[in-house]
């Protein structure tokens, strides 16, 4: 997934346990952050923040392989894995930015919703096309990793 959208974040102290290892529930938070940035990269950020579209998590599976620790920079890659009528599945890989070692993989199933009625809606044609294409070569860096 290295040619897909990439999101960089730095592990903050408050996200860790007493051993300075990322607390397990935070990996889901990281997927959420990367997903929002992925949608911004696809051009749907304002539609999701201020518009009529929203999405809800239906199912999320995380596979933990190794710990992330305080102050490490993580690189998350996001790509669509499956597109249904009202649902879509995103695959996320979390790596150590410095080494590329995969720490966690996630598969998240979302349902697209009308933000006002909270009813399921069909994926719009333009969103489906954007999800199919992905955002290769686009990077969002909240860690200052590339500026260091």
C-alpha positions in Angstrom: 0.0 0.0 0.0 3.0 2.3 -0.2 1.6 4.0 -3.3 -1.6 4.9 -1.5 -2.6 7.9 0.7 -0.2 8.3 3.6 -0.9 10.0 7.0 1.9 10.7 9.5 1.3 11.2 13.2 3.5 11.3 16.3 2.5 9.2 19.3 1.7 11.5 22.2 2.5 10.8 25.8 -1.2 10.7 26.8 -1.9 7.9 24.3 0.4 5.6 26.1 0.3 3.4 29.1 2.8 3.4 32.0 5.3 1.5 29.9 5.1 4.3 27.2 3.5 1.8 24.8 0.4 2.9 22.8 -2.7 1.9 24.7 -4.7 -0.6 22.6 -7.8 1.5 22.1 -5.8 4.3 20.5 -5.1 2.3 17.4 -8.8 2.7 16.5 -8.4 6.5 17.1 -5.5 6.5 14.7 -7.6 4.7 12.0 -10.3 7.4 12.5 -7.8 10.2 12.1 -6.3 8.7 8.9 -9.8 8.1 7.5 -10.8 11.7 7.9 -7.6 12.8 6.2 -8.1 10.3 3.5 -11.5 11.8 2.7 -10.0 15.3 2.7 -7.4 14.0 0.2 -10.3 12.6 -1.9 -12.0 16.0 -1.9 -14.9 15.1 0.5 -13.6 16.7 3.7 -16.0 19.6 3.7 -19.0 17.4 2.6 -18.3 15.2 5.7 -17.6 18.1 8.1 -20.2 20.7 7.0 -22.4 18.9 4.5 -25.0 16.2 4.5 -22.8 13.2 4.4 -21.5 11.1 7.3 -20.3 7.6 7.8 -20.6 5.2 10.7 -18.4 2.2 11.7 -20.2 -1.1 11.3 -17.2 -3.3 12.0 -13.5 -2.9 12.7 -10.9 -5.6 12.9 -7.4 -4.7 14.1 -4.4 -7.1 13.9 -1.7 -6.1 16.3 1.9 -7.1 15.3 4.2 -4.9 17.4 3.9 -2.0 19.8 4.1 1.7 18.9 5.8 3.8 21.6 5.8 7.4 22.9 7.2 10.0 20.4 7.5 7.5 17.5 6.2 8.7 14.2 3.7 6.4 12.6 2.8 6.2 8.9 -0.7 5.1 8.1 -1.6 4.0 4.6 -5.3 4.0 3.6 -7.0 2.4 0.6 -10.5 1.2 -0.3 -10.8 -2.6 -0.1 -14.4 -3.1 -1.0 -17.3 -0.8 -2.2 -20.9 -1.9 -1.7 -24.1 -0.1 -2.3 -24.3 1.9 1.0 -21.1 0.5 2.6 -17.4 0.7 2.0 -14.4 -1.1 3.5 -11.1 0.7 4.1 -7.8 -1.1 4.7 -5.3 0.7 6.9 -1.7 -0.2 7.6 0.3 1.4 10.5 4.0 1.4 10.1 7.0 2.8 11.9 7.9 5.7 9.7 11.6 5.3 10.2 11.8 1.6 9.3 8.6 0.8 7.4 7.9 -2.1 9.9 4.2 -2.9 10.0 2.8 -2.5 13.5 -1.0 -2.8 13.1 -3.3 -3.6 10.2 -7.0 -2.6 10.3 -10.0 -3.3 8.2 -13.0 -1.1 8.8 -16.5 -1.4 7.3 -18.4 1.9 7.2 -22.0 2.8 6.1 -22.6 6.1 4.4 -25.3 8.1 6.1 -27.3 11.2 5.5 -26.0 13.4 8.3 -29.4 14.9 9.0 -31.8 11.9 8.9 -29.1 9.3 9.9 -30.5 7.1 7.2 -28.2 4.9 5.0 -27.6 6.3 1.6 -26.2 5.0 -1.6 -22.5 5.9 -2.3 -22.7 8.8 -4.8 -21.1 8.2 -8.2 -18.3 10.7 -7.6 -17.5 9.3 -4.1 -17.4 5.8 -5.5 -15.0 6.9 -8.3 -12.8 8.7 -5.8 -12.7 5.7 -3.4 -11.8 3.4 -6.4 -9.0 5.7 -7.5 -7.7 6.4 -4.0 -5.3 9.2 -3.3 -1.9 7.8 -4.4 1.0 10.1 -3.8 -0.9 12.4 -1.4 0.5 12.7 2.1 -0.8 14.5 5.2 1.9 15.0 7.8 0.8 16.0 11.3 4.0 14.7 12.8 6.3 17.2 11.1 8.2 14.1 9.9 9.0 15.4 6.4 9.8 18.9 7.6 12.4 17.7 10.2 
